[in-house]
Each structure stands twice: as C-alpha cells, then as structure tokens.
Amino acid sequence: MRLLREDIRDSLVQAGQQACGYMNCKLFVQTVTGIPKLDALPSRPFRSIGDLATGDVLKWGTGTHWAIYVGEGEVMEVEEWGAPTRIVSFAEVLEEIDPPDTVFSTTSAPEMLIREYVRALLTEGAKGPADLKRVEGSLVRIRRLGDRAFEVSLYRHADPEKKWTGQLMGVVAANSFTPDPPCKGAYMVSWAHVERPFQSEGWGPMLYDIVMELATMAGSGLIADRGVVSPLAFNVWKYYADSRGDVEKVQLDDREGRLTPEDKEDDCDQQRVYRGKGTDYFWEPEVRDEEWDPYGKEVLLKHPLSKMYRSRGTPTIRALESMGKIIIS
C-alpha cells in the first residue's frame, strides 16, 4: 500500500523534532531524510511552489542553504548552525531570501518514500543472528581500536582470508575515555552507519546490541553520542528505554549534578536532552533547584538519551559464536 503524503509529512516532522545537537542546514536535512549524498538524488530547477512534492529537498545556490518541503505550503529547516528546528511558511522564507535554485526528489520510485528511512532502525523489523543464515557469506567482525575502543561491522560475501573483501552492510563503533563529566565510565557510540541498500532491512539494532554487550563486558555500559543522534539511532535508544526488559537502564545525572549531588561519577553532558524540551536549564547553570525541578528533572528522567544501557549477559554474541558468524580481530 502506498503511503499518503500526510503520512510522509508526519514522519518528516517527527524526524525533525528528534534531530538533536548542533547542526548546519545541510547536516539537518541529511539527518532527517537519512540520505547522506543529497546531490546524487534526481534533481530539477525550482519553478514554483505548486511544483513541489512533500519530501522534496530544496537547495539554494551552491549550498548556501538547504531545507525540506513538508507540504501544506511549509518547509522545515534550521536557520543557522545550532538553531532549533522550525517549520515555516515557504512564502515567508521567500520574503527573506531568493527562491531556491534546485529541487531534489527523495521519492525516485513509488516504493522509496521518506518513511522508509525514518523507520529503518525501528525494532519492529529488526534482524537478529538467526536471520544471518539467509545472507550469503555473512560475518560480524569485532575489531579492537586500542585499549578502550572497538568497532562492530557486518559484512556479506565476506572472506576474512582476503582482508575482508566482502560488502560492508553496517558498522557501529564505540569508545570509552575519561570525559568531563565521567558518565560512569560508559562507552559512547562514536559512529553508526548502515549502508543505504540495507537501511530498511533492520540490521542496525543487532549491531547496537553487540556493542552494548561488549561495553557491559568491559565493566560499564553504553550511551549515545553526546553530540549528534540521528532520528534512526534515536529510535533504537527509545526502544531500549521503553520496550526492552532484558536491558538494564542506568539513569545518569546532568553536568551540574542536580539529581545526585553527592555522586560525581554519574554526571554526564545532557545538552541534547534539555535542548528544546521546555527548559533552558542547561544554558543557564545559575537556575536554582526549585526552579529546575518541575522541568529539568522530569525531562531528564523520561528522556531515553539520558541513560546508560547495560545488557544482561551476552546473548547476541553467544548466538553468533555458535553459528560461526563472528570474528574478533
């Protein structure tokens, strides 16, 4: 069944609201759509608003500005680096700047709609170790990157004897460092990517599970990147928080230690949690406790990115080992 245009709009708006961290306009569009190479999309010159379809990407000049047309005469954008997401009338935008030069279509085929990118890592369609039996030459590689970092990659048509000449399907990397604040010594996701042909297949959650199991084995747990989390990755963290009884959730404090002032080890940077969530506490450290509690505390306790996650055992790694599908190098 084909998706309606209003469904695409809802998915885009949801993805835009979940886009966290400091971004310029192009990175915002890439994050929301899940399409890293925007210039590779089918393109046409801008003619009029009546020629636009929901999900079209708009480009000004050689890339001085980017935005997404979300239908109903509106575009979604960030105005400048670090600015919050805004949805604004396209006519209002044209009062401020010249019309865009280029329109990129994100729906090059009827079945390739924006929602497929937004839903790519939802655990509804997540794959696990048993599904690798149907992927020819599939292997998971755990590569240690020094004492406190590792990378988990998924390949098909892999041949480890030929220096991994197979096709990379996805990768998640994490590292543990001595941050300030310390975040309980957690491993932090530093890089996560699923190759575009496999984005709708649901391999991302399995890679995250492996990384979380490794982080737990190392004596801590796993947290999200403290800088930028894509909408696709956010869905994984939200699923961990809401629907995974087999995953331990460890609440972390904020940078100022407002939850547990006596414990400095659980202090962690929470700028993505607070930003745009009804409190300006993070940007105003002098806010008093009684002013912070009704807003910042509630946001912190409910937000999936405010926690460290620990696995209960290593079921994913054990299953892969029993199948001969995992190699550590």
MARTOR-926225 format. One line per 4 residues: number of its first residue (from 0); for each residue x, y, z of N, C-alpha, C. Coordinates in steps of 0.1 Angstrom, whole numbers, m for minus. Example, Ala and Ser with C-alpha at 12.3 -4.5 7.8 and 13.67 -1.06 7.14 Angstrom:
0> 132 m57 78 123 m45 78 132 m33 78 | 128 m22 71 137 m11 71 129 0 79
//
This chain:
0> 8 m12 0 0 0 0 9 12 0 | 6 22 m9 14 34 m9 10 43 3 | 20 50 7 18 59 18 12 73 13 | 4 78 21 m2 91 18 8 102 20
4> 6 114 14 15 125 16 15 130 30 | 3 130 37 3 134 50 10 125 59 | 11 112 56 20 103 64 34 106 63 | 39 110 50 52 114 49 55 127 57
8> 46 136 56 47 149 64 49 146 79 | 41 137 84 41 133 98 55 127 102 | 60 119 93 73 112 96 84 122 95 | 83 132 86 94 142 85 94 151 97
12> 82 155 101 81 164 112 86 157 125 | 82 144 127 87 137 138 102 136 138 | 108 133 126 122 131 125 129 145 128 | 123 156 123 129 169 125 129 173 140
16> 119 169 147 118 171 162 128 163 169 | 131 151 164 141 143 171 155 146 168 | 157 153 157 171 157 154 177 165 165 | 188 160 170 194 166 182 208 171 179
20> 213 181 187 226 185 186 228 197 177 | 240 202 176 243 213 168 245 209 153 | 237 215 144 238 211 130 237 223 121 | 243 223 110 240 233 100 229 228 91
24> 225 236 82 212 233 74 214 221 66 | 225 218 60 227 206 52 227 193 61 | 235 194 72 235 182 80 221 179 86 | 213 189 89 200 187 94 192 180 83
28> 192 184 71 185 177 60 189 163 58 | 203 161 59 208 147 57 203 138 69 | 203 144 81 199 136 93 184 132 92 | 176 142 89 161 140 88 157 130 77
32> 163 131 66 160 122 55 167 109 55 | 179 108 62 187 96 62 194 94 49 | 196 105 41 202 104 28 215 112 28 | 227 106 29 239 114 30 243 121 18
36> 241 115 6 245 122 m7 233 128 m14 | 230 140 m9 218 147 m14 219 150 m29 | 231 154 m33 234 158 m47 232 147 m57 | 232 134 m52 230 123 m60 216 120 m63
40> 206 127 m57 192 125 m59 188 131 m72 | 177 126 m78 172 132 m91 168 147 m88 | 172 155 m97 170 170 m94 164 177 m106 | 158 189 m103 152 197 m114 153 212 m109
44> 152 221 m118 152 235 m113 139 239 m106 | 140 248 m97 128 252 m90 120 261 m99 | 107 258 m100 98 266 m108 88 274 m100 | 80 266 m91 70 273 m83 67 263 m71
48> 60 269 m61 56 260 m50 46 249 m54 | 39 252 m65 29 242 m70 36 230 m76 | 49 231 m79 56 220 m85 63 211 m74 | 61 215 m62 68 207 m51 60 196 m46
52> 67 185 m42 60 174 m35 66 172 m21 | 57 167 m12 61 166 2 74 157 2 | 84 161 9 97 154 10 107 159 1 | 104 168 m9 114 174 m17 125 182 m9
56> 137 181 m13 148 188 m7 151 201 m15 | 152 212 m9 155 225 m16 169 229 m13 | 175 234 m24 189 239 m23 190 252 m29 | 197 261 m21 199 275 m26 214 276 m31
60> 216 281 m43 229 284 m48 237 271 m49 | 250 272 m44 259 260 m44 258 253 m31 | 248 256 m23 246 250 m10 247 260 1 | 243 272 m1 243 283 9 232 280 19
64> 222 273 15 211 269 24 204 257 19 | 198 249 28 191 237 25 178 237 33 | 167 231 28 155 229 36 147 217 30 | 137 213 37 128 202 32 114 208 31
68> 108 205 20 94 209 18 85 198 24 | 77 202 34 69 192 42 54 193 38 | 51 199 27 37 200 23 30 211 30 | 17 213 26 8 224 31 15 238 30
72> 23 240 20 29 253 18 40 256 28 | 46 246 35 56 248 45 69 241 43 | 80 247 48 93 240 48 98 238 62 | 107 228 64 113 226 76 128 228 75
76> 134 235 85 148 239 83 154 243 96 | 167 245 97 174 252 107 180 264 100 | 178 276 107 183 288 100 198 290 100 | 204 285 111 219 286 112 224 275 121
80> 237 274 121 244 264 130 239 265 144 | 233 254 149 229 253 163 215 258 165 | 208 263 155 194 268 157 185 256 158 | 173 258 165 164 248 166 156 245 153
84> 150 234 152 142 231 141 130 240 140 | 127 245 128 115 253 126 107 249 114 | 94 250 115 85 247 103 79 261 100 | 81 266 88 77 279 85 70 279 71
88> 62 289 69 56 291 56 67 293 45 | 66 286 34 75 288 23 75 302 18 | 63 308 18 61 322 13 69 331 22 | 69 328 35 77 337 45 92 335 42
92> 96 323 39 110 322 36 114 330 23 | 105 330 13 108 337 1 108 352 3 | 102 357 14 103 371 17 117 375 23 | 124 365 28 137 367 35 148 365 25
96> 147 355 16 158 351 7 152 349 m7 | 161 348 m17 157 344 m30 151 330 m31 | 144 327 m42 139 313 m43 150 303 m44 | 148 291 m41 159 281 m42 162 278 m57
100> 174 273 m59 178 271 m73 174 256 m78 | 175 247 m68 174 233 m72 165 225 m63 | 157 216 m68 148 207 m61 153 193 m63 | 155 186 m52 159 172 m52 147 163 m48
104> 144 153 m56 133 144 m52 138 132 m44 | 132 130 m32 136 119 m24 127 107 m26 | 118 108 m36 109 96 m39 111 93 m54 | 123 87 m57 127 84 m71 119 72 m76
108> 113 64 m67 104 53 m71 92 53 m61 | 80 49 m65 69 49 m56 72 42 m42 | 79 31 m42 81 24 m30 92 30 m21 | 100 40 m27 111 46 m19 106 59 m13
112> 99 58 m2 93 70 4 101 74 17 | 100 86 21 108 91 32 106 82 45 | 94 77 47 91 70 59 100 58 60 | 104 52 48 113 40 49 126 44 56
116> 131 56 54 143 60 60 141 62 75 | 130 69 78 127 72 92 125 59 100 | 119 49 94 116 37 101 127 26 101 | 138 29 94 148 19 91 153 11 103
120> 155 18 114 160 11 126 150 8 136 | 137 9 133 127 5 143 128 m10 145 | 127 m14 157 129 m28 161 117 m37 156 | 106 m31 151 96 m39 146 101 m49 135
124> 110 m44 127 115 m52 116 130 m56 118 | 134 m55 131 149 m58 133 153 m72 130 | 165 m74 125 170 m87 123 179 m91 134 | 181 m104 136 189 m109 146 199 m120 141
128> 207 m126 149 216 m136 144 211 m147 136 | 199 m152 139 193 m162 131 190 m158 116 | 188 m145 114 185 m140 101 197 m140 92 | 209 m141 98 222 m141 90 223 m154 82
132> 216 m164 86 217 m177 79 213 m175 64 | 204 m165 62 199 m163 48 207 m153 40 | 218 m148 47 226 m138 40 239 m145 36 | 242 m146 23 253 m153 18 267 m147 23
136> 275 m156 29 288 m151 33 288 m141 44 | 277 m141 52 276 m130 63 285 m133 75 | 292 m123 79 300 m123 91 300 m110 99 | 301 m111 112 303 m100 120 317 m99 125
140> 323 m88 123 337 m86 127 338 m76 139 | 344 m80 150 347 m71 161 362 m67 160 | 364 m55 158 378 m50 157 381 m41 169 | 392 m44 176 396 m35 187 404 m24 182
144> 401 m12 187 408 0 182 415 6 194 | 426 m1 199 433 3 211 426 m4 223 | 430 1 235 425 m5 247 411 m1 251 | 406 10 246 393 15 251 383 19 239
148> 385 11 228 376 14 217 374 2 208 | 363 0 202 361 m11 193 351 m7 182 | 351 m16 172 342 m13 160 335 m27 157 | 322 m27 155 315 m39 151 309 m37 137
152> 313 m45 128 309 m44 114 302 m56 109 | 293 m54 100 285 m66 94 288 m66 79 | 292 m78 74 295 m79 60 287 m91 54 | 285 m90 41 281 m102 34 291 m105 23
156> 291 m117 18 301 m122 8 315 m119 14 | 317 m121 27 330 m118 34 339 m130 32 | 352 m127 31 362 m137 31 374 m131 39 | 374 m135 52 385 m129 61 399 m133 57
160> 400 m143 49 414 m147 44 419 m137 33 | 409 m129 27 413 m120 17 411 m105 22 | 414 m103 34 414 m90 40 400 m83 39 | 390 m91 41 376 m85 42 372 m78 29
164> 372 m86 18 368 m81 5 353 m81 3 | 346 m85 14 331 m86 12 325 m72 12 | 312 m72 11 304 m59 11 300 m55 25 | 304 m43 29 300 m38 42 285 m35 42
168> 278 m39 52 264 m37 53 261 m26 64 | 269 m26 75 267 m16 85 278 m17 95 | 280 m6 103 290 m5 113 286 3 125 | 290 m1 137 288 8 149 301 7 157
172> 306 19 161 318 20 168 316 27 181 | 324 24 191 322 30 205 336 31 211 | 337 41 220 349 43 227 346 47 241 | 356 44 250 355 48 264 367 57 267
176> 364 68 273 375 78 276 373 83 290 | 380 93 293 379 100 306 372 113 304 | 359 113 302 352 126 299 351 134 311 | 347 146 309 343 155 320 330 161 316
180> 319 157 323 318 147 334 321 132 329 | 322 123 339 326 109 336 316 100 330 | 303 102 332 292 94 327 294 79 331 | 298 77 344 300 64 349 310 56 341
184> 319 62 334 329 54 326 323 47 314 | 311 51 310 304 44 299 312 45 286 | 309 35 277 313 36 263 303 44 256 | 308 52 247 299 61 239 299 57 225
188> 288 57 219 287 54 204 294 66 197 | 304 63 189 311 74 182 308 74 167 | 303 63 162 300 62 148 290 51 146 | 280 54 138 270 43 135 265 46 121
192> 265 36 112 261 38 98 256 24 93 | 245 25 86 240 13 78 240 17 64 | 247 10 55 248 13 41 233 14 35 | 232 24 26 219 27 21 211 15 16
196> 217 6 8 209 m6 3 203 m14 14 | 208 m13 26 204 m22 37 197 m15 48 | 194 m2 46 188 6 57 174 2 61 | 167 m4 52 153 m8 55 153 m23 59
200> 164 m29 61 164 m44 64 165 m46 79 | 168 m36 87 167 m38 102 179 m44 108 | 192 m42 103 204 m48 109 210 m39 120 | 206 m26 120 212 m17 130 210 m21 144
204> 198 m25 149 196 m29 163 205 m40 167 | 208 m50 159 217 m61 162 231 m56 165 | 236 m47 156 249 m41 158 250 m34 171 | 239 m26 174 239 m19 187 239 m29 199
208> 232 m40 198 232 m49 209 246 m55 211 | 253 m58 200 266 m63 202 275 m53 209 | 275 m41 204 283 m30 211 279 m29 225 | 266 m29 229 262 m28 243 267 m40 251
212> 267 m52 245 272 m64 253 287 m62 255 | 294 m57 245 309 m55 247 312 m45 258 | 304 m34 257 306 m23 267 303 m28 281 | 292 m37 283 289 m42 296 300 m52 300
216> 305 m60 291 316 m69 295 328 m62 300 | 330 m49 294 342 m41 298 339 m35 312 | 327 m37 318 325 m32 331 317 m19 333 | 312 m14 322 303 m2 323 290 m5 315
220> 288 4 305 276 2 296 278 11 285 | 266 14 278 267 21 265 258 34 266 | 263 45 261 255 57 260 255 62 246 | 246 71 242 245 77 229 256 87 228
224> 260 90 215 269 101 213 263 114 220 | 272 121 226 268 133 233 267 145 224 | 270 144 211 270 155 202 257 154 193 | 256 144 184 245 143 174 240 129 174
228> 227 128 174 220 115 173 210 116 162 | 211 107 152 201 108 141 188 103 145 | 177 106 138 164 101 141 164 85 140 | 171 79 131 172 65 131 178 59 143
232> 189 64 148 195 59 160 186 62 172 | 180 74 172 171 77 184 160 66 186 | 155 61 175 145 51 176 150 38 184 | 163 35 181 169 24 189 170 27 203
236> 175 39 207 176 42 221 162 43 228 | 152 48 221 139 48 226 133 34 229 | 136 25 219 132 12 221 138 5 233 | 151 7 235 158 2 247 151 7 259
240> 148 20 259 142 26 271 128 21 274 | 120 19 264 106 17 266 102 2 265 | 109 m6 257 104 m19 254 114 m31 256 | 125 m28 261 135 m39 263 137 m43 277
244> 129 m53 282 131 m57 296 144 m64 299 | 150 m69 288 163 m76 290 175 m66 291 | 172 m53 290 183 m43 290 182 m35 303 | 193 m33 310 193 m25 323 194 m11 319
248> 186 m2 325 187 12 323 193 19 335 | 204 26 334 210 33 345 209 48 343 | 202 54 351 199 69 350 212 76 353 | 216 86 344 227 94 346 223 108 350
252> 231 115 358 228 128 362 232 138 351 | 230 151 353 234 161 344 248 167 348 | 253 176 340 266 181 342 268 188 356 | 257 194 361 258 201 373 254 193 385
256> 251 180 383 249 171 394 236 173 402 | 225 177 395 213 181 402 205 169 407 | 206 158 401 199 146 407 206 140 419 | 219 138 418 227 131 429 239 140 431
260> 238 151 438 250 159 440 261 153 448 | 258 142 455 269 135 463 277 125 454 | 272 122 442 278 113 433 283 120 420 | 296 122 419 301 129 407 303 120 395
264> 304 107 398 307 97 387 296 95 377 | 283 98 381 272 97 372 269 110 365 | 277 120 367 274 133 360 278 131 345 | 269 137 336 271 135 322 266 146 314
268> 271 149 303 266 160 294 252 156 289 | 243 165 292 229 162 288 223 173 279 | 232 180 271 227 191 263 216 187 253 | 217 175 247 207 171 238 194 168 244
272> 194 164 257 182 160 264 174 173 268 | 181 183 273 174 196 277 170 204 265 | 178 204 254 176 214 244 162 213 238 | 155 223 237 142 223 231 131 215 238
276> 133 211 251 124 203 258 117 210 269 | 115 223 268 108 230 278 115 236 289 | 129 235 289 137 241 299 150 247 293 | 154 258 299 167 263 294 177 261 305
280> 175 252 313 184 250 325 199 248 320 | 201 239 310 215 237 306 222 249 302 | 215 258 296 222 271 291 222 281 302 | 215 279 313 215 289 324 219 281 337
284> 231 278 339 235 270 351 232 276 364 | 229 289 365 226 295 378 212 293 382 | 204 286 374 190 284 378 189 276 391 | 181 280 400 180 274 414 173 261 413
288> 176 252 423 170 239 423 154 239 422 | 148 248 430 133 248 430 128 252 416 | 135 260 408 131 264 395 134 253 385 | 144 245 388 148 234 378 139 222 380
292> 135 218 392 129 205 394 116 203 386 | 107 212 384 95 209 377 97 206 362 | 108 211 357 111 210 342 123 201 340 | 134 205 344 146 197 340 146 183 346
296> 142 181 358 142 168 364 133 158 356 | 121 163 353 111 155 346 117 151 332 | 122 161 325 128 158 312 139 148 313 | 148 150 323 160 141 324 156 127 327
300> 146 125 336 142 111 339 135 104 328 | 128 111 320 120 105 309 127 103 296 | 138 110 294 144 110 281 153 98 279 | 151 91 268 160 78 265 174 81 264
304> 178 93 260 192 96 258 199 100 271 | 192 101 282 198 105 294 204 93 302 | 203 81 297 206 69 304 218 61 298 | 224 53 307 234 43 302 226 30 302
308> 230 22 291 223 9 289 233 m3 291 | 228 m13 298 237 m25 301 229 m37 297 | 236 m46 291 230 m59 287 230 m69 298 | 220 m78 298 220 m89 308 226 m101 301
312> 239 m102 303 246 m113 296 250 m109 282 | 254 m119 274 259 m117 260 251 m126 250 | 238 m125 250 231 m135 241 233 m133 226 | 235 m121 222 238 m119 207 251 m124 203
316> 261 m121 211 275 m126 208 276 m141 209 | 269 m147 219 270 m162 220 263 m168 208 | 252 m163 204 244 m169 193 253 m168 180 | 260 m157 178 268 m155 166 280 m165 167
320> 286 m167 179 297 m176 180 293 m190 177 | 281 m194 182 276 m208 180 274 m211 165 | 271 m200 157 269 m201 143 282 m200 135 | 292 m196 141 305 m194 134 304 m181 126
324> 296 m171 131 294 m159 123 301 m147 129 | 310 m149 138 317 m137 144 332 m140 144 | 339 m129 142 354 m130 142 359 m117 150 | 368 m120 159 374 m109 166 389 m107 161
328> 392 m94 158 405 m91 152 411 m79 159
//
